[in-house]
């Protein structure tokens, strides 16, 4: 399957972000991945598919949970993030995890191959979300679960607003009037996606969270290690410098940004 523009844009952004993705200020990736896996209560020996897996926050948490007799497969389009995940898996001697560079919509797996399928901060990147949900559900075994986690309200605010204001001063054509995750920031919205995809009995919960900023530079690490990186890469060098300076001037140490998430779960009866 060839990549559409949405997938290509995400791939470019997160490949570029790999150099900062695992910075301390981006600890919310790890926290959200662990929480997603914790809610599954995975059995030892379970089979888990995680996509997109990023630098391994949820995939490696799953690998620890299922033990050496289990199996975890992670898919992602960002080769740089996969390299980070492989390095972490090697350091922990996790031999039960396979990390694959591929489109999450074309896994090649058969029906009911996994006890859990996990999608953290990824469902909104594809144009046809219902189709992807049905594809993920197809691979869930009876008694297994599909866990989908999305951003909650006010993603990375107030920092996100500061960032877009600075970009608007330089290249207003780069400012997004709508983000794809904006439609899934409430439990009812995520439940609606499950229902429209033909998946009954799902639950969803909003869990509030905040990422502390010890210093202004922490906020810029978040910008450079997240989807904002795609916009930064399109700025001219002088404009990029000014946007960074404006962001650092607007942020004070001791602040925090909101990292709330909606955790959805459906069990296949």
DOZAKE-785944 format. One line per field, with one value per atom (N, C-alpha, C): residue number from 1; x, y, z; residue in one letter. Coordinates in steps of 0.1 Angstrom, whole numbers, plus 5000, padded with zeros to 4 digits. Layout:
BEGIN
num = (NUM ...)
x = (X ...)
y = (Y ...)
z = (Z ...)
residu = (a ...)
//
This chain:
BEGIN
num = (1 1 1 2 2 2 3 3 3 4 4 4 5 5 5 6 6 6 7 7 7 8 8 8 9 9 9 10 10 10 11 11 11 12 12 12 13 13 13 14 14 14 15 15 15 16 16 16 17 17 17 18 18 18 19 19 19 20 20 20 21 21 21 22 22 22 23 23 23 24 24 24 25 25 25 26 26 26 27 27 27 28 28 28 29 29 29 30 30 30 31 31 31 32 32 32 33 33 33 34 34 34 35 35 35 36 36 36 37 37 37 38 38 38 39 39 39 40 40 40 41 41 41 42 42 42 43 43 43 44 44 44 45 45 45 46 46 46 47 47 47 48 48 48 49 49 49 50 50 50 51 51 51 52 52 52 53 53 53 54 54 54 55 55 55 56 56 56 57 57 57 58 58 58 59 59 59 60 60 60 61 61 61 62 62 62 63 63 63 64 64 64 65 65 65 66 66 66 67 67 67 68 68 68 69 69 69 70 70 70 71 71 71 72 72 72 73 73 73 74 74 74 75 75 75 76 76 76 77 77 77 78 78 78 79 79 79 80 80 80 81 81 81 82 82 82 83 83 83 84 84 84 85 85 85 86 86 86 87 87 87 88 88 88 89 89 89 90 90 90 91 91 91 92 92 92 93 93 93 94 94 94 95 95 95 96 96 96 97 97 97 98 98 98 99 99 99 100 100 100 101 101 101 102 102 102 103 103 103 104 104 104 105 105 105 106 106 106 107 107 107 108 108 108 109 109 109 110 110 110 111 111 111 112 112 112 113 113 113 114 114 114 115 115 115 116 116 116 117 117 117 118 118 118 119 119 119 120 120 120 121 121 121 122 122 122 123 123 123 124 124 124 125 125 125 126 126 126 127 127 127 128 128 128 129 129 129 130 130 130 131 131 131 132 132 132 133 133 133 134 134 134 135 135 135 136 136 136 137 137 137 138 138 138 139 139 139 140 140 140 141 141 141 142 142 142 143 143 143 144 144 144 145 145 145 146 146 146 147 147 147 148 148 148 149 149 149 150 150 150 151 151 151 152 152 152 153 153 153 154 154 154 155 155 155 156 156 156 157 157 157 158 158 158 159 159 159 160 160 160 161 161 161 162 162 162 163 163 163 164 164 164 165 165 165 166 166 166 167 167 167 168 168 168 169 169 169 170 170 170 171 171 171 172 172 172 173 173 173 174 174 174 175 175 175 176 176 176 177 177 177 178 178 178 179 179 179 180 180 180 181 181 181 182 182 182 183 183 183 184 184 184 185 185 185 186 186 186 187 187 187 188 188 188 189 189 189 190 190 190 191 191 191 192 192 192 193 193 193 194 194 194 195 195 195 196 196 196 197 197 197 198 198 198 199 199 199 200 200 200 201 201 201 202 202 202 203 203 203 204 204 204 205 205 205 206 206 206 207 207 207 208 208 208 209 209 209 210 210 210 211 211 211 212 212 212 213 213 213 214 214 214 215 215 215 216 216 216 217 217 217 218 218 218 219 219 219 220 220 220 221 221 221 222 222 222 223 223 223 224 224 224 225 225 225 226 226 226 227 227 227 228 228 228 229 229 229 230 230 230 231 231 231 232 232 232 233 233 233 234 234 234 235 235 235 236 236 236 237 237 237 238 238 238 239 239 239 240 240 240 241 241 241 242 242 242 243 243 243 244 244 244 245 245 245 246 246 246 247 247 247 248 248 248 249 249 249 250 250 250 251 251 251 252 252 252 253 253 253 254 254 254 255 255 255 256 256 256 257 257 257 258 258 258 259 259 259 260 260 260 261 261 261 262 262 262 263 263 263 264 264 264 265 265 265 266 266 266 267 267 267 268 268 268 269 269 269)
x = (5009 5000 5009 5007 5014 5010 5018 5015 5007 4996 4989 4996 4992 4999 4999 4987 4987 4997 4999 5009 5023 5025 5038 5042 5033 5036 5039 5032 5035 5048 5051 5064 5076 5075 5086 5087 5076 5076 5083 5079 5084 5098 5102 5115 5125 5121 5128 5129 5117 5116 5124 5129 5135 5147 5154 5165 5162 5149 5145 5133 5127 5115 5116 5127 5129 5135 5135 5140 5132 5138 5131 5118 5117 5105 5094 5097 5087 5083 5084 5081 5066 5058 5043 5041 5051 5049 5050 5060 5062 5050 5046 5035 5022 5019 5006 5007 5019 5020 5019 5025 5024 5010 5003 4989 4980 4982 4974 4976 4989 4991 4986 4988 4983 4968 4961 4946 4942 4951 4948 4949 4957 4960 4964 4974 4979 4983 4980 4984 4998 5005 5018 5016 5025 5023 5014 5008 4999 5006 4998 5003 4997 5006 5002 5007 4998 5002 5001 5011 5011 5014 5005 5008 5000 5007 5021 5028 5040 5046 5056 5059 5068 5082 5087 5100 5098 5086 5084 5077 5071 5065 5055 5046 5036 5041 5049 5053 5063 5072 5081 5074 5065 5057 5049 5044 5037 5046 5058 5068 5072 5073 5076 5064 5052 5040 5038 5040 5037 5048 5060 5071 5077 5087 5095 5087 5076 5067 5057 5056 5047 5053 5045 5050 5044 5053 5048 5054 5045 5049 5045 5055 5052 5055 5046 5047 5048 5056 5057 5063 5060 5066 5078 5080 5092 5104 5113 5125 5133 5134 5142 5136 5123 5117 5119 5118 5120 5134 5144 5157 5159 5152 5152 5146 5135 5128 5137 5143 5152 5164 5169 5180 5176 5164 5159 5155 5150 5147 5160 5170 5183 5189 5188 5193 5186 5174 5166 5166 5173 5173 5159 5150 5137 5137 5137 5138 5124 5114 5100 5093 5101 5094 5101 5092 5096 5091 5100 5097 5098 5087 5087 5084 5092 5090 5080 5067 5057 5045 5036 5023 5014 5008 4999 4987 4984 4971 4974 4986 4989 4999 4994 5002 5005 4995 4997 4993 4988 4984 4970 4967 4954 4944 4932 4922 4926 4922 4923 4937 4947 4961 4966 4959 4965 4955 4960 4952 4949 4957 4955 4961 4953 4958 4957 4968 4970 4973 4966 4969 4969 4981 4983 4986 4978 4981 4983 4975 4978 4965 4954 4942 4938 4941 4937 4946 4957 4966 4961 4951 4947 4934 4931 4919 4906 4907 4895 4897 4893 4895 4887 4875 4866 4872 4877 4883 4895 4904 4915 4910 4900 4894 4889 4882 4877 4889 4900 4911 4918 4919 4925 4917 4904 4894 4895 4897 4897 4909 4919 4931 4930 4920 4918 4911 4917 4912 4900 4891 4880 4885 4879 4884 4895 4900 4910 4905 4913 4909 4916 4908 4914 4914 4927 4929 4933 4925 4928 4929 4940 4943 4944 4937 4938 4941 4945 4947 4934 4935 4923 4923 4914 4913 4926 4927 4938 4952 4954 4966 4978 4987 5000 4998 4986 4984 4989 4993 4993 5004 5013 5025 5021 5011 5007 5002 4994 4989 5001 5011 5022 5030 5031 5038 5032 5018 5011 5011 5010 5011 5024 5035 5048 5050 5044 5045 5037 5025 5017 5024 5032 5040 5050 5054 5065 5059 5051 5046 5032 5022 5008 5002 5007 5002 5004 5014 5017 5008 5000 4992 4979 4977 4966 4953 4943 4930 4923 4927 4921 4932 4932 4941 4933 4938 4930 4925 4933 4929 4918 4915 4905 4891 4888 4875 4874 4885 4885 4890 4887 4893 4884 4872 4863 4859 4856 4852 4841 4831 4819 4823 4833 4838 4845 4854 4861 4851 4841 4831 4823 4821 4814 4822 4835 4843 4843 4843 4842 4828 4818 4804 4803 4808 4807 4815 4824 4833 4827 4815 4809 4814 4820 4825 4817 4810 4801 4807 4801 4805 4818 4823 4836 4834 4844 4845 4855 4854 4864 4865 4877 4879 4889 4886 4895 4903 4916 4925 4934 4932 4940 4954 4963 4977 4984 4996 5004 5018 5025 5040 5047 5054 5061 5072 5074 5085 5095 5106 5116 5122 5123 5130 5123 5125 5118 5123 5135 5140 5133 5127 5119 5107 5101 5090 5095 5107 5112 5116 5120 5122 5109 5098 5085 5082 5084 5081 5089 5102 5111 5109 5103 5102 5087 5079 5065 5061 5048 5043 5045 5048 5051 5063 5072 5084 5082 5071 5068 5067 5061 5059 5073 5080 5093 5102 5102 5110 5107 5095 5091 5094 5099 5102 5116 5118 5131 5140 5153 5162 5160 5160 5158 5145 5134 5121 5121 5127 5128 5135 5145 5153 5143 5136 5127 5116 5110 5099 5105 5116 5122 5124 5130 5132 5119 5109 5096 5089 5091 5086 5093 5106 5114 5111 5108 5105 5091 5082 5068 5066 5076 5075 5084 5078 5086 5088 5100 5102 5092 5088 5078 5064 5062 5049 5047 5036 5034 5024 5024 5015 5006 4994 4984 4986 4986 4988 4977 4965 4954 4952 4947 4944 4931 4925 4913 4917 4914 4917 4905 4905 4893 4897 4887 4889 4877 4878 4867 4872 4864 4868 4859 4865 4858 4852 4839 4832 4831)
y = (4988 5000 5012 5021 5034 5043 5052 5061 5073 5076 5089 5100 5113 5124 5125 5121 5122 5113 5100 5091 5096 5101 5106 5118 5127 5138 5134 5124 5119 5112 5104 5097 5107 5118 5128 5135 5139 5146 5138 5125 5117 5111 5109 5106 5117 5130 5141 5142 5139 5141 5131 5120 5109 5114 5125 5130 5136 5139 5145 5138 5128 5121 5116 5110 5104 5114 5127 5136 5136 5139 5139 5146 5157 5165 5158 5148 5140 5127 5127 5116 5111 5120 5117 5105 5104 5092 5079 5078 5066 5064 5075 5074 5069 5074 5070 5056 5052 5039 5028 5031 5022 5021 5032 5032 5024 5026 5018 5003 4999 4985 4980 4988 4984 4981 4989 4987 4974 4968 4955 4943 4944 4933 4920 4921 4911 4899 4887 4874 4871 4863 4858 4849 4851 4843 4849 4861 4867 4872 4874 4879 4893 4903 4917 4923 4931 4939 4954 4962 4976 4984 4993 5001 5014 5026 5027 5027 5021 5018 5029 5038 5049 5043 5049 5044 5033 5027 5015 5017 5028 5030 5019 5016 5006 4992 4991 4978 4972 4979 4974 4971 4979 4976 4963 4961 4948 4937 4938 4928 4923 4933 4930 4922 4927 4921 4906 4903 4890 4880 4884 4875 4869 4861 4855 4845 4840 4831 4838 4851 4859 4865 4872 4878 4892 4901 4915 4919 4924 4930 4944 4953 4967 4972 4980 4986 5001 5007 5021 5025 5037 5042 5050 5054 5063 5054 5052 5044 5048 5062 5067 5063 5063 5059 5044 5036 5021 5018 5026 5024 5027 5037 5040 5028 5023 5012 4999 4996 4985 4986 4998 5000 4997 5002 5000 4985 4979 4964 4957 4960 4953 4956 4968 4971 4963 4960 4952 4937 4934 4919 4914 4922 4918 4911 4898 4890 4886 4890 4886 4897 4907 4918 4920 4921 4923 4937 4945 4959 4960 4964 4963 4977 4981 4993 4991 4995 4993 5002 5003 5010 5002 5008 5002 4996 5001 4996 4983 4979 4967 4958 4951 4943 4929 4924 4911 4900 4903 4893 4888 4875 4869 4873 4867 4870 4864 4871 4866 4861 4868 4864 4869 4879 4886 4886 4885 4886 4901 4910 4924 4931 4941 4950 4964 4972 4985 4996 5007 5018 5031 5036 5048 5060 5070 5083 5080 5071 5068 5067 5065 5063 5075 5087 5099 5103 5095 5099 5093 5084 5079 5085 5087 5094 5086 5073 5064 5057 5063 5057 5045 5045 5033 5021 5023 5012 5006 5015 5010 5003 5009 5002 4988 4987 4973 4964 4969 4961 4956 4965 4962 4951 4954 4944 4930 4930 4917 4908 4914 4907 4903 4908 4904 4891 4882 4869 4870 4860 4860 4860 4869 4871 4881 4886 4896 4910 4920 4934 4943 4953 4964 4977 4982 4994 5005 5016 5028 5039 5046 5058 5070 5081 5094 5105 5116 5128 5133 5138 5145 5159 5167 5181 5189 5200 5210 5203 5196 5188 5198 5196 5203 5218 5222 5236 5239 5252 5263 5264 5255 5256 5255 5247 5246 5259 5266 5279 5289 5289 5297 5294 5281 5277 5282 5280 5283 5298 5306 5321 5325 5319 5323 5319 5307 5303 5312 5317 5325 5339 5343 5356 5354 5342 5339 5334 5323 5317 5313 5322 5319 5307 5305 5294 5280 5279 5267 5264 5274 5272 5264 5253 5244 5250 5251 5255 5243 5231 5219 5208 5201 5190 5177 5166 5154 5148 5150 5144 5152 5164 5172 5166 5156 5150 5138 5135 5123 5127 5139 5143 5140 5135 5132 5117 5110 5096 5093 5102 5099 5099 5107 5108 5095 5090 5077 5066 5065 5055 5055 5067 5068 5062 5063 5057 5042 5036 5022 5017 5025 5021 5021 5032 5034 5023 5017 5007 4993 4992 4980 4972 4979 4973 4977 4968 4970 4968 4975 4972 4979 4989 4995 5004 5007 5017 5027 5039 5049 5058 5062 5071 5082 5094 5105 5105 5105 5106 5118 5128 5140 5138 5146 5145 5158 5160 5172 5169 5174 5173 5185 5184 5196 5201 5214 5220 5226 5220 5225 5238 5240 5251 5254 5266 5269 5259 5255 5246 5233 5229 5217 5217 5229 5231 5229 5235 5233 5218 5211 5197 5189 5194 5188 5191 5204 5208 5199 5198 5191 5176 5170 5156 5152 5159 5156 5159 5159 5162 5176 5185 5199 5200 5189 5190 5191 5185 5186 5201 5209 5223 5230 5227 5234 5231 5219 5215 5223 5229 5236 5251 5256 5269 5272 5284 5288 5290 5288 5288 5300 5312 5324 5324 5320 5319 5309 5298 5287 5293 5300 5306 5315 5324 5333 5326 5316 5309 5302 5297 5291 5302 5313 5323 5328 5330 5335 5324 5312 5301 5301 5302 5302 5314 5325 5338 5337 5329 5328 5318 5309 5298 5300 5298 5299 5285 5283 5271 5270 5257 5255 5254 5258 5256 5241 5238 5224 5226 5215 5214 5202 5203 5193 5181 5169 5157 5147 5151 5143 5133 5121 5111 5104 5099 5091 5077 5068 5054 5046 5040 5032 5017 5009 4995 4987 4977 4968 4954 4945 4931 4923 4914 4906 4894 4894 4883 4870)
z = (5000 5000 5000 4990 4990 5001 5005 5016 5011 5017 5014 5020 5017 5022 5038 5044 5059 5065 5060 5065 5062 5050 5047 5055 5058 5067 5081 5086 5100 5100 5089 5089 5089 5081 5081 5094 5100 5113 5124 5125 5136 5133 5121 5118 5122 5119 5123 5139 5145 5160 5168 5161 5168 5177 5173 5180 5194 5196 5208 5215 5208 5212 5226 5230 5243 5253 5251 5261 5274 5285 5298 5297 5290 5290 5283 5275 5268 5275 5288 5296 5294 5289 5288 5278 5268 5259 5267 5276 5284 5294 5300 5310 5304 5292 5285 5280 5275 5270 5281 5292 5304 5309 5310 5315 5305 5292 5283 5285 5286 5288 5302 5312 5325 5326 5318 5318 5312 5304 5297 5306 5317 5326 5318 5310 5301 5309 5304 5309 5304 5312 5308 5296 5286 5274 5263 5266 5257 5244 5233 5221 5219 5216 5216 5203 5196 5185 5189 5186 5190 5178 5174 5162 5163 5160 5158 5171 5172 5184 5189 5180 5184 5189 5200 5205 5215 5216 5224 5237 5240 5253 5257 5248 5251 5247 5236 5231 5242 5247 5257 5270 5274 5286 5284 5272 5269 5270 5264 5264 5279 5287 5301 5308 5304 5310 5306 5293 5288 5291 5294 5298 5285 5288 5277 5268 5273 5265 5257 5259 5251 5239 5231 5218 5217 5213 5210 5197 5188 5175 5175 5172 5170 5156 5151 5137 5138 5130 5129 5116 5110 5098 5100 5113 5116 5120 5110 5113 5125 5126 5137 5151 5152 5165 5167 5156 5158 5163 5158 5162 5177 5182 5196 5204 5199 5206 5206 5195 5194 5204 5205 5215 5229 5232 5246 5249 5239 5240 5242 5235 5236 5250 5255 5269 5279 5277 5287 5284 5274 5269 5267 5261 5258 5244 5244 5232 5226 5233 5229 5221 5216 5209 5195 5185 5171 5167 5161 5157 5142 5136 5121 5115 5105 5097 5086 5089 5079 5083 5073 5075 5084 5094 5103 5097 5085 5078 5069 5069 5061 5068 5079 5087 5081 5074 5068 5078 5089 5099 5096 5100 5098 5109 5108 5118 5132 5142 5156 5160 5155 5159 5172 5178 5190 5201 5213 5225 5228 5223 5225 5213 5208 5198 5204 5203 5210 5200 5201 5193 5201 5204 5213 5204 5205 5198 5183 5177 5163 5154 5160 5152 5144 5148 5142 5130 5127 5116 5103 5103 5090 5086 5073 5069 5072 5071 5073 5086 5097 5111 5113 5108 5110 5103 5091 5084 5092 5098 5105 5118 5125 5137 5134 5122 5119 5116 5110 5107 5120 5129 5142 5149 5149 5156 5150 5137 5130 5135 5140 5144 5159 5166 5180 5182 5190 5192 5202 5201 5211 5225 5233 5247 5248 5236 5236 5236 5235 5236 5226 5222 5214 5223 5225 5233 5224 5224 5216 5226 5226 5234 5225 5229 5221 5231 5225 5234 5240 5252 5258 5254 5261 5257 5260 5253 5255 5254 5244 5242 5242 5252 5254 5256 5261 5264 5278 5280 5271 5261 5261 5252 5238 5234 5220 5214 5222 5217 5215 5224 5223 5210 5207 5195 5183 5181 5169 5167 5178 5177 5171 5176 5171 5156 5152 5138 5130 5135 5127 5124 5132 5130 5118 5116 5106 5093 5094 5082 5085 5084 5088 5080 5068 5060 5066 5076 5083 5095 5099 5111 5107 5115 5113 5120 5113 5119 5125 5122 5128 5129 5140 5142 5142 5136 5134 5147 5158 5171 5178 5173 5180 5181 5172 5172 5182 5189 5198 5212 5217 5229 5241 5239 5250 5249 5260 5260 5251 5250 5241 5227 5223 5209 5206 5215 5212 5212 5221 5221 5208 5202 5190 5178 5179 5169 5169 5182 5183 5177 5181 5176 5161 5155 5141 5134 5140 5134 5137 5143 5145 5157 5167 5179 5191 5197 5207 5221 5231 5245 5249 5242 5246 5258 5265 5276 5272 5278 5276 5288 5292 5304 5301 5305 5304 5317 5315 5327 5325 5334 5333 5337 5331 5334 5330 5336 5332 5332 5322 5321 5326 5337 5343 5334 5334 5327 5337 5338 5348 5344 5331 5325 5312 5306 5293 5282 5282 5272 5272 5283 5283 5273 5272 5263 5248 5245 5231 5229 5239 5237 5233 5239 5235 5221 5217 5203 5193 5196 5187 5188 5198 5200 5198 5191 5189 5175 5172 5159 5155 5164 5161 5152 5153 5146 5131 5126 5112 5107 5115 5112 5113 5124 5126 5114 5108 5097 5084 5084 5072 5073 5085 5087 5081 5076 5071 5084 5082 5094 5103 5098 5106 5113 5106 5112 5123 5121 5131 5144 5142 5154 5161 5154 5161 5168 5162 5168 5181 5181 5193 5203 5200 5210 5216 5207 5212 5222 5219 5228 5241 5241 5253 5262 5255 5263 5269 5263 5268 5279 5281 5290 5302 5314 5326 5332 5339 5346 5357 5360 5370 5364 5351 5345 5341 5335 5330 5318 5310 5299 5301 5296 5298 5289 5294 5287 5290 5291 5294 5282 5285 5275 5277 5266 5267 5264 5273 5272 5269 5257 5252 5252 5255 5256 5252 5243 5240 5240 5246 5247 5237 5229 5219 5226 5227 5234 5225)
residu = (x x x x x x x x x x x x x x x x x x x x x x x x x x x x x x x x x x x x x x x x x x x x x x x x x x x x x x x x x x x x x x x x x x x x x x x x x x x x x x x x x x x x x x x x x x x x x x x x x x x x x x x x x x x x x x x x x x x x x x x x x x x x x x x x x x x x x x x x x x x x x x x x x x x x x x x x x x x x x x x x x x x x x x x x x x x x x x x x x x x x x x x x x x x x x x x x x x x x x x x x x x x x x x x x x x x x x x x x x x x x x x x x x x x x x x x x x x x x x x x x x x x x x x x x x x x x x x x x x x x x x x x x x x x x x x x x x x x x x x x x x x x x x x x x x x x x x x x x x x x x x x x x x x x x x x x x x x x x x x x x x x x x x x x x x x x x x x x x x x x x x x x x x x x x x x x x x x x x x x x x x x x x x x x x x x x x x x x x x x x x x x x x x x x x x x x x x x x x x x x x x x x x x x x x x x x x x x x x x x x x x x x x x x x x x x x x x x x x x x x x x x x x x x x x x x x x x x x x x x x x x x x x x x x x x x x x x x x x x x x x x x x x x x x x x x x x x x x x x x x x x x x x x x x x x x x x x x x x x x x x x x x x x x x x x x x x x x x x x x x x x x x x x x x x x x x x x x x x x x x x x x x x x x x x x x x x x x x x x x x x x x x x x x x x x x x x x x x x x x x x x x x x x x x x x x x x x x x x x x x x x x x x x x x x x x x x x x x x x x x x x x x x x x x x x x x x x x x x x x x x x x x x x x x x x x x x x x x x x x x x x x x x x x x x x x x x x x x x x x x x x x x x x x x x x x x x x x x x x x x x x x x x x x x x x x x x x x x x x x x x x x x x x x x x x x x x x x x x x x x x x x x x x x x x x x x x x x x x x x x x x x x x x x x x x x x x x x x x x x x x x x x x x x x)
//
